[in-house]
Amino acid sequence: MSEGAKLTRGSIRGHLVTQTLPMIIGVAAIMSVGLIDAYFIGQLGSAELAAVAFVFPVTIALSSLGVGVMVGVNSVIARALGAGHTEQAARRANFGGVFAVVLGAVLGLALYLLLDPLFRLMQASDALLPLIRAYMAPFALGMPVLLLQMALNGVLRGQGEARKTTIVAFTFAIANWVLDPLLISGAFGFEGFGMAGAAYASIAGYALAIVTALWLIASTELPIRPSLIRQSRFGESASAILRVAGPAAFSNAVNPIGLSILTALLAAQGEAAVAGFGAAGRLQSFAVVPLLGLSGSIGAIVGQNWGAGRPDRSRLAMLEAGVFCLAYGIALAFVLFAAGEWFARFFTDDPAVIAEFDSYLRIAAWGYAGFGILIVANGALNAVDKAGWALTQSCARVFLVMLPFGWLLRPHWGAEAIYAAELAANVVGGTIAALIVWRALRHFPGKQ
């Protein structure tokens, strides 16, 4: 067993706390960027806020590809360390960075060339397309930077270095906190770039995060060295990472893809509905940060113990994480149900947008506990090389529950059908995920 497999020893609950708390802080820092973006863009006008509603699910879907790379790197490293294969873990850590840059370049170019057709398919109006393009063009070209930063985070996560991932996240967030108001709204005689400024700030933040991550990784058991990249068996390493990263990326992307389609359906209800839905989605992303942090930390804990031949500890970690998801999700629903209008006024003073914002939270918030169980279960499944199962349940949640529900009931319920569709998907998806992950963790194939 590798010395780096520190999560195979000691209290599972203690590991959940010590790994998740830094993740929560880091994810909160990253999610705060979305809120700050929405705030400053909202000051530009309601049209810009509506444009953000179209942009948001697409950027989340693209970021999910980066999350897939991170999860893939995390998974192969955690299991290799748990099994005592330190050299293999080091080679795959180094190969992961190269893999991320190449994939990011291909995806970024494809996105740049398909911007207009994509957003026309989402029913964005001609008036909103220039605003959308202003943000998405630089974002597309910055995809290699985004994916490399995610891969390096995977190297840290796989080693259980949650505190170091938090430092990387704060580097990204602080850069955006400083640059967003300057590049979006302007200051000191500088007019700013409007919506494009938010994209420029994000790319600069990712670049600084990469520098920070490389500095932190240098002090770990798996430093980044060009010689290790040359020693990597490219086919074997790519296969190992892709076996998890491919399904994990699509699993993470399925939800924002579903939200993109819901946004297109919601467009028929008017610009206020789209703006309210988009702004509330930004708040939702911040509110579920503890659940996202837990989903990020569970992989290293489950993966290292699975690799070390301790499935009992993997099951205990998932059980305690599931209980937290239920408790936090229900408590959060009560808060958002009661304070929807109050939160809405931070984003806009338009009464129609405020009403839609509040309506969304009153309905959708009751499903956040189920959403938490789903994403944490996906993290555990990815860690034990069952990424295909995670992808299947994520697809079923969106394509068999969310979209049919919204499509069939929209003519009768209007915008509320879209909000209820998300609620139904989270309740059903969380229930199914709990059953699947428990079954997966009870069938241990033997020492990895």
C-alpha positions as CSV (number, residue, x, y, z in Angstrom):
1,M,0.0,0.0,0.0
2,S,1.4,3.4,-0.9
3,E,2.1,6.0,1.7
4,G,0.0,8.3,-0.4
5,A,-3.1,6.1,0.3
6,K,-3.8,7.9,3.6
7,L,-7.6,7.6,3.3
8,T,-7.4,3.8,3.8
9,R,-6.5,4.4,7.5
10,G,-8.4,6.2,10.2
11,S,-12.0,7.2,10.7
12,I,-14.2,7.3,7.6
13,R,-16.4,10.1,9.1
14,G,-13.2,12.0,9.9
15,H,-12.0,11.7,6.3
16,L,-15.4,12.8,5.0
17,V,-15.2,15.9,7.2
18,T,-11.5,16.7,6.5
19,Q,-11.8,16.1,2.8
20,T,-15.2,17.7,2.3
21,L,-14.8,20.9,4.2
22,P,-11.9,22.2,2.1
23,M,-13.8,21.1,-1.0
24,I,-16.9,23.1,0.2
25,I,-14.7,26.2,0.6
26,G,-13.1,25.6,-2.8
27,V,-16.4,24.9,-4.6
28,A,-18.0,27.9,-2.9
29,A,-15.3,30.1,-4.1
30,I,-15.7,28.8,-7.7
31,M,-19.5,29.1,-7.5
32,S,-19.3,32.6,-6.2
33,V,-17.8,33.5,-9.5
34,G,-21.1,32.6,-11.2
35,L,-23.0,34.8,-8.8
36,I,-20.6,37.7,-9.3
37,D,-20.8,37.3,-13.1
38,A,-24.6,37.3,-12.9
39,Y,-24.6,40.4,-10.6
40,F,-22.4,42.5,-12.8
41,I,-23.9,41.3,-16.1
42,G,-27.4,41.9,-14.6
43,Q,-26.4,45.6,-14.1
44,L,-25.9,45.8,-17.8
45,G,-29.6,45.1,-18.5
46,S,-32.4,42.4,-18.6
47,A,-31.3,41.4,-22.1
48,E,-27.8,40.6,-20.9
49,L,-29.3,38.6,-17.9
50,A,-31.5,36.6,-20.4
51,A,-28.4,35.9,-22.5
52,V,-26.6,34.6,-19.5
53,A,-29.6,32.1,-19.0
54,F,-28.8,30.7,-22.4
55,V,-25.0,30.7,-21.8
56,F,-25.1,29.2,-18.3
57,P,-26.2,25.6,-19.1
58,V,-23.9,25.4,-22.1
59,T,-20.8,26.5,-20.1
60,I,-21.7,24.1,-17.3
61,A,-22.0,21.3,-19.9
62,L,-18.6,22.2,-21.3
63,S,-17.1,22.5,-17.8
64,S,-18.6,19.0,-17.1
65,L,-16.2,17.7,-19.8
66,G,-13.4,19.1,-17.7
67,V,-14.9,17.5,-14.6
68,G,-14.9,14.2,-16.4
69,V,-11.2,14.5,-17.1
70,M,-10.6,15.4,-13.5
71,V,-12.7,12.5,-12.3
72,G,-10.9,10.1,-14.6
73,V,-7.5,11.3,-13.4
74,N,-8.7,11.2,-9.8
75,S,-10.0,7.7,-10.2
76,V,-7.0,6.0,-11.8
77,I,-4.6,7.7,-9.3
78,A,-6.7,6.9,-6.2
79,R,-7.0,3.2,-7.1
80,A,-3.3,2.9,-8.1
81,L,-2.2,4.5,-4.9
82,G,-4.6,2.3,-2.9
83,A,-3.1,-0.8,-4.6
84,G,0.5,0.4,-3.9
85,H,1.3,1.2,-7.6
86,T,2.9,4.6,-7.0
87,E,4.9,4.7,-10.3
88,Q,1.8,3.9,-12.3
89,A,-0.1,6.6,-10.5
90,A,2.8,9.1,-11.4
91,R,2.8,8.2,-15.1
92,R,-1.0,8.6,-15.3
93,A,-0.9,11.9,-13.5
94,N,1.5,13.3,-16.0
95,F,-0.3,11.9,-19.0
96,G,-3.6,13.3,-17.7
97,G,-2.3,16.9,-18.3
98,V,-1.3,16.2,-21.9
99,F,-4.6,14.5,-22.6
100,A,-6.5,17.5,-21.2
101,V,-4.8,20.1,-23.3
102,V,-5.3,18.1,-26.6
103,L,-8.9,17.4,-25.8
104,G,-9.5,21.1,-24.9
105,A,-8.1,22.3,-28.1
106,V,-10.3,20.0,-30.2
107,L,-13.5,20.8,-28.2
108,G,-12.8,24.6,-28.2
109,L,-12.3,24.8,-31.9
110,A,-15.5,22.8,-32.5
111,L,-17.5,25.0,-30.2
112,Y,-16.2,28.2,-31.7
113,L,-17.3,27.1,-35.2
114,L,-20.8,26.0,-34.0
115,L,-21.8,28.9,-31.8
116,D,-24.6,30.4,-33.8
117,P,-26.2,27.0,-34.9
118,L,-26.1,25.8,-31.3
119,F,-27.8,28.8,-29.7
120,R,-30.4,29.1,-32.5
121,L,-31.3,25.5,-31.8
122,M,-31.9,26.6,-28.2
123,Q,-34.3,29.3,-29.5
124,A,-32.1,32.3,-28.6
125,S,-33.5,35.4,-30.4
126,D,-31.5,37.4,-32.9
127,A,-31.4,40.2,-30.4
128,L,-29.6,38.0,-27.9
129,L,-27.2,36.2,-30.2
130,P,-24.6,39.0,-30.3
131,L,-24.5,39.1,-26.5
132,I,-24.2,35.3,-26.3
133,R,-21.4,35.3,-29.0
134,A,-19.5,38.0,-27.1
135,Y,-19.1,35.7,-24.1
136,M,-18.9,32.3,-25.8
137,A,-16.2,33.0,-28.4
138,P,-13.4,33.7,-25.9
139,F,-14.7,31.0,-23.6
140,A,-14.4,28.4,-26.5
141,L,-10.8,29.4,-27.2
142,G,-10.0,29.1,-23.6
143,M,-11.1,25.4,-23.3
144,P,-7.5,24.0,-23.2
145,V,-6.8,26.1,-20.2
146,L,-10.0,25.1,-18.5
147,L,-9.4,21.3,-19.0
148,L,-5.7,21.4,-18.0
149,Q,-6.7,23.1,-14.7
150,M,-9.3,20.4,-14.1
151,A,-6.8,17.6,-14.8
152,L,-4.3,19.0,-12.3
153,N,-7.0,19.2,-9.8
154,G,-7.6,15.5,-10.4
155,V,-4.0,14.8,-9.6
156,L,-4.4,16.5,-6.2
157,R,-7.8,15.0,-5.5
158,G,-6.6,11.4,-6.2
159,Q,-4.0,11.8,-3.5
160,G,-6.5,13.1,-1.0
161,E,-5.0,16.6,-1.1
162,A,-8.3,18.5,-0.5
163,R,-6.7,21.5,1.1
164,K,-4.4,22.0,-1.8
165,T,-7.4,21.9,-4.3
166,T,-9.0,24.6,-2.2
167,I,-5.9,26.8,-2.7
168,V,-6.2,26.3,-6.5
169,A,-9.9,27.1,-6.4
170,F,-9.3,30.3,-4.4
171,T,-6.7,31.4,-6.9
172,F,-9.3,31.1,-9.7
173,A,-12.0,32.8,-7.6
174,I,-9.9,35.7,-6.4
175,A,-8.7,36.5,-9.9
176,N,-12.4,36.7,-11.0
177,W,-13.4,38.8,-8.0
178,V,-10.8,41.3,-8.9
179,L,-11.2,41.2,-12.7
180,D,-15.0,40.8,-13.1
181,P,-16.0,44.4,-12.1
182,L,-13.1,45.8,-14.1
183,L,-13.5,43.8,-17.3
184,I,-17.4,43.7,-17.3
185,S,-18.4,47.2,-16.1
186,G,-15.1,49.1,-16.4
187,A,-13.4,51.4,-13.9
188,F,-10.9,54.2,-13.7
189,G,-11.9,55.5,-17.2
190,F,-11.8,52.1,-18.7
191,E,-15.3,51.2,-20.2
192,G,-15.0,47.4,-19.8
193,F,-15.9,44.7,-22.3
194,G,-19.5,43.9,-21.2
195,M,-20.4,40.2,-21.3
196,A,-17.1,39.3,-22.9
197,G,-15.3,40.7,-19.9
198,A,-16.7,37.8,-17.8
199,A,-15.1,35.3,-20.1
200,Y,-11.8,37.1,-20.2
201,A,-11.7,37.1,-16.4
202,S,-12.5,33.4,-16.2
203,I,-9.7,32.5,-18.7
204,A,-7.2,34.6,-16.7
205,G,-8.4,32.8,-13.5
206,Y,-7.9,29.4,-15.0
207,A,-4.3,30.3,-16.1
208,L,-3.4,31.5,-12.6
209,A,-4.9,28.3,-11.1
210,I,-2.7,26.2,-13.4
211,V,0.4,27.9,-12.1
212,T,-0.7,27.4,-8.5
213,A,-1.6,23.7,-9.0
214,L,1.8,23.0,-10.6
215,W,3.5,24.6,-7.7
216,L,1.4,22.6,-5.2
217,I,1.8,19.3,-7.0
218,A,5.6,19.6,-6.9
219,S,5.5,18.9,-3.2
220,T,3.4,15.8,-3.5
221,E,4.3,12.1,-4.1
222,L,3.3,12.6,-7.8
223,P,5.2,15.6,-9.3
224,I,4.7,16.7,-12.9
225,R,7.9,15.8,-14.9
226,P,8.3,15.7,-18.7
227,S,10.3,12.4,-18.3
228,L,7.3,10.7,-16.8
229,I,5.2,11.9,-19.7
230,R,7.6,10.2,-22.2
231,Q,7.5,7.0,-20.1
232,S,3.7,6.8,-20.2
233,R,2.1,4.1,-22.2
234,F,-0.2,6.4,-24.1
235,G,-2.7,3.8,-25.2
236,E,-2.9,2.2,-21.8
237,S,-3.1,5.5,-19.9
238,A,-5.6,7.0,-22.3
239,S,-7.8,3.9,-22.1
240,A,-7.7,3.9,-18.2
241,I,-8.6,7.6,-18.0
242,L,-11.2,7.5,-20.7
243,R,-13.0,4.5,-19.3
244,V,-13.9,6.7,-16.4
245,A,-13.6,10.2,-17.9
246,G,-15.8,9.6,-20.9
247,P,-18.9,8.4,-19.0
248,A,-18.2,10.8,-16.1
249,A,-18.0,13.8,-18.5
250,F,-21.3,12.9,-20.2
251,S,-22.8,12.0,-16.8
252,N,-22.0,15.5,-15.5
253,A,-23.0,17.1,-18.8
254,V,-26.4,15.4,-19.1
255,N,-27.9,17.7,-16.4
256,P,-26.9,21.0,-18.1
257,I,-27.9,19.6,-21.5
258,G,-31.3,18.9,-20.0
259,L,-31.4,22.4,-18.6
260,S,-30.5,23.8,-22.0
261,I,-33.5,22.0,-23.5
262,L,-35.7,23.2,-20.6
263,T,-34.4,26.8,-21.3
264,A,-35.5,26.4,-24.9
265,L,-38.9,25.2,-23.8
266,L,-39.1,28.1,-21.3
267,A,-38.3,30.7,-24.0
268,A,-41.9,30.4,-25.3
269,Q,-43.0,31.8,-21.9
270,G,-41.2,35.0,-22.4
271,E,-37.9,36.7,-21.6
272,A,-38.8,37.3,-17.9
273,A,-39.2,33.5,-17.4
274,V,-35.9,32.8,-19.0
275,A,-34.1,35.5,-17.0
276,G,-35.7,34.4,-13.7
277,F,-34.8,30.8,-14.3
278,G,-31.2,31.6,-15.2
279,A,-30.6,33.8,-12.2
280,A,-32.2,31.3,-9.8
281,G,-30.0,28.6,-11.3
282,R,-27.0,30.7,-10.4
283,L,-28.3,30.9,-6.8
284,Q,-29.1,27.2,-6.8
285,S,-25.5,26.4,-7.9
286,F,-24.2,28.3,-4.9
287,A,-26.7,26.8,-2.4
288,V,-25.8,23.2,-3.2
289,V,-22.1,23.8,-2.8
290,P,-21.9,21.4,0.3
291,L,-23.4,18.7,-1.9
292,L,-21.0,19.4,-4.7
293,G,-18.1,19.5,-2.3
294,L,-19.1,16.1,-0.9
295,S,-19.4,14.7,-4.4
296,G,-15.9,15.8,-5.1
297,S,-14.4,14.3,-1.9
298,I,-16.2,11.0,-2.0
299,G,-14.2,9.7,-5.0
300,A,-10.8,9.7,-3.3
301,I,-12.2,8.1,-0.1
302,V,-14.1,5.3,-1.9
303,G,-11.4,4.8,-4.6
304,Q,-8.5,4.4,-2.3
305,N,-10.3,2.0,0.0
306,W,-11.7,0.0,-3.0
307,G,-8.2,-0.2,-4.4
308,A,-6.8,-1.4,-1.0
309,G,-9.4,-4.2,-0.8
310,R,-11.6,-2.4,1.9
311,P,-15.1,-2.3,0.3
312,D,-16.6,-2.1,3.8
313,R,-15.0,1.3,4.3
314,S,-16.2,2.4,0.8
315,R,-19.8,1.4,1.7
316,L,-19.7,3.2,5.0
317,A,-18.4,6.4,3.3
318,M,-21.3,6.4,0.9
319,L,-23.9,5.7,3.6
320,E,-22.8,8.6,5.8
321,A,-22.6,10.9,2.8
322,G,-26.2,9.9,1.8
323,V,-27.5,10.8,5.2
324,F,-25.9,14.2,5.0
325,C,-27.4,14.8,1.6
326,L,-30.9,14.2,2.9
327,A,-30.5,16.4,6.0
328,Y,-28.9,19.3,4.2
329,G,-31.1,19.2,1.1
330,I,-34.4,19.3,3.2
331,A,-33.1,22.2,5.4
332,L,-32.0,24.1,2.3
333,A,-35.4,23.7,0.7
334,F,-37.2,25.3,3.7
335,V,-34.8,28.3,3.5
336,L,-35.2,28.9,-0.3
337,F,-38.9,28.3,-0.2
338,A,-39.3,31.1,2.3
339,A,-36.8,33.6,1.0
340,G,-37.1,33.4,-2.8
341,E,-38.1,37.0,-3.5
342,W,-35.5,38.3,-1.1
343,F,-32.7,36.5,-3.0
344,A,-34.1,37.6,-6.3
345,R,-33.7,41.3,-5.5
346,F,-29.9,40.8,-5.5
347,F,-30.1,40.1,-9.2
348,T,-32.8,42.4,-10.6
349,D,-35.6,44.9,-9.7
350,D,-37.8,43.7,-12.5
351,P,-41.1,42.5,-10.9
352,A,-41.8,39.9,-13.6
353,V,-38.3,38.4,-13.3
354,I,-38.5,38.4,-9.5
355,A,-41.8,36.5,-9.6
356,E,-40.4,33.8,-11.9
357,F,-37.2,33.5,-9.7
358,D,-39.4,32.9,-6.6
359,S,-41.7,30.5,-8.4
360,Y,-38.8,28.4,-9.5
361,L,-37.3,28.1,-6.0
362,R,-40.7,27.3,-4.3
363,I,-41.0,24.3,-6.6
364,A,-37.5,23.0,-7.5
365,A,-35.8,23.4,-4.1
366,W,-37.6,20.4,-2.7
367,G,-35.6,18.1,-5.0
368,Y,-32.1,19.2,-3.9
369,A,-31.7,16.4,-1.4
370,G,-32.3,13.9,-4.3
371,F,-29.8,15.8,-6.5
372,G,-27.2,15.5,-3.8
373,I,-27.6,11.8,-3.4
374,L,-27.4,11.4,-7.2
375,I,-24.1,13.4,-7.6
376,V,-22.5,11.8,-4.6
377,A,-23.5,8.3,-5.8
378,N,-22.0,9.2,-9.2
379,G,-18.7,10.2,-7.5
380,A,-18.6,6.8,-5.8
381,L,-19.4,4.8,-8.9
382,N,-16.7,6.7,-10.9
383,A,-14.2,5.9,-8.2
384,V,-14.8,2.1,-8.4
385,D,-14.7,2.1,-12.2
386,K,-18.5,1.9,-12.7
387,A,-18.7,5.2,-14.6
388,G,-21.1,3.6,-17.1
389,W,-23.6,3.0,-14.4
390,A,-23.3,6.6,-13.3
391,L,-23.9,7.7,-16.9
392,T,-26.9,5.5,-17.3
393,Q,-28.7,6.8,-14.2
394,S,-27.9,10.4,-15.1
395,C,-29.3,9.9,-18.6
396,A,-32.4,8.2,-17.3
397,R,-33.0,11.1,-14.9
398,V,-33.0,13.7,-17.6
399,F,-34.3,11.9,-20.7
400,L,-36.9,9.6,-19.1
401,V,-38.2,12.0,-16.3
402,M,-37.1,15.6,-16.6
403,L,-37.7,16.3,-20.3
404,P,-40.9,14.3,-20.9
405,F,-42.4,15.8,-17.7
406,G,-41.6,19.4,-18.9
407,W,-42.6,18.8,-22.5
408,L,-46.0,17.2,-21.7
409,L,-47.1,19.6,-18.9
410,R,-45.9,22.9,-20.3
411,P,-49.0,23.5,-22.4
412,H,-51.1,23.2,-19.2
413,W,-48.8,24.6,-16.4
414,G,-46.7,27.0,-18.3
415,A,-43.3,27.9,-16.7
416,E,-44.2,26.0,-13.6
417,A,-44.1,22.7,-15.6
418,I,-40.4,23.4,-16.3
419,Y,-39.7,23.9,-12.6
420,A,-41.7,20.9,-11.6
421,A,-39.8,18.8,-14.2
422,E,-36.5,19.5,-12.4
423,L,-38.1,18.6,-9.0
424,A,-39.5,15.2,-10.4
425,A,-36.1,14.4,-12.0
426,N,-34.2,15.0,-8.7
427,V,-36.6,13.0,-6.5
428,V,-36.7,10.0,-8.9
429,G,-33.0,10.3,-9.9
430,G,-31.9,10.4,-6.3
431,T,-33.9,7.4,-5.3
432,I,-32.7,5.3,-8.2
433,A,-29.0,6.4,-7.6
434,A,-29.2,5.3,-4.0
435,L,-30.3,1.8,-5.0
436,I,-27.7,1.5,-7.8
437,V,-24.7,2.6,-5.8
438,W,-25.5,0.4,-2.9
439,R,-25.7,-2.6,-5.2
440,A,-22.4,-1.7,-6.9
441,L,-20.5,-1.3,-3.6
442,R,-21.8,-4.7,-2.3
443,H,-20.2,-6.6,-5.2
444,F,-16.4,-6.4,-4.7
445,P,-14.5,-8.2,-7.4
446,G,-11.4,-8.8,-5.3
447,K,-8.3,-6.8,-4.6
448,Q,-7.6,-4.2,-7.4
